[in-house]
Amino acid sequence: MINSHKQLTRALLVSAAIAVNFGMFNQPSAFADSAPSNTAATSAQTAIIESSVRLRGAPSTSGEFMKYLKKGEIVTILEKTNSYWYKVKTSNGDIGFTSSGDRYISLQTGSGSPAPAPSVPAPAPSAPSQSAVIERVITAGMGYLGTPYEFGSSRSSTSTFDCSDFIRQIFLDAANLKLPADSRQQGDWVKQNSAAIQDISGLKRGDLMFFMSYRGSSASAYAGVNKSTARITHVAMYLGDGQILHTYSASSGGVRVDKLSASWMNRFLYGGSVIR
């Protein structure tokens, strides 16, 4: 009787062991979730903005304007869309497209890092049109009417202006765009970023105008001058209808609006747009 009981107990234990082992082999692996993923990690590279440039909603000059990327700003390149555009992410999370030209952006060597998986960006806020920005700049300029003239005025004060300081300040105030500090550099900036227009009739409201030194009020005083190499000595903003907004001497009363007299027209070298 005792032997029969022992045999029954052994049989039950063997059956239980077989059931447990069979269950283990048929259960999903406890390590299934730790299997390596087949998805390759993407990488991105940081870059620095070399010259103020637009961030757009699409890789095209007709893409919706989102904001200006300012010189010195660091962005993350998410992808190179084509030969002309990068898809970038700004430090505050804005995602858009900007020119890949060397004059606007340069890659930072050794800065490769895993790219954050971008969430779907919120719709970009509607940006003001080019003409609306220009009108804001002109309004800012009109707010300085009568501000005294000072040659070599401080770029950190608005109590006095010379011609280039005034132009620089109104674009900074109204468009958050920092132009070079003097008129010759501003002229170079327009040539590099826009189109130089030699015919006054081709200018539009808000364009900058660059002038050479005064030689007299008659056209004959400027005969034979090679205006393509003449030195810029003055800058003004064209308001349209033959009017300019500028400042040029203490005796003239500081910031003012003037008609384009024959003297100014004889001195005109070229003009062009700042807002692209």
URCORMO-V800212 format. One line per field, one symbol per residue. burial: # if it has 9 or more other ideal C-beta (glycine too) atoms within 8 Angstrom, else .. A space follows every 50 residues. Layout:
burial: ???
This chain:
burial: ...........................................####### .######.#...####.###..######..#...######...####### ...##.##......#..#..#..#..#.....#########..##.#### ..#......#############.##.####..#.#######..#.##..# ..#.########..#.....##....#..#.#.######...#####... .#.###.#.#..#############.
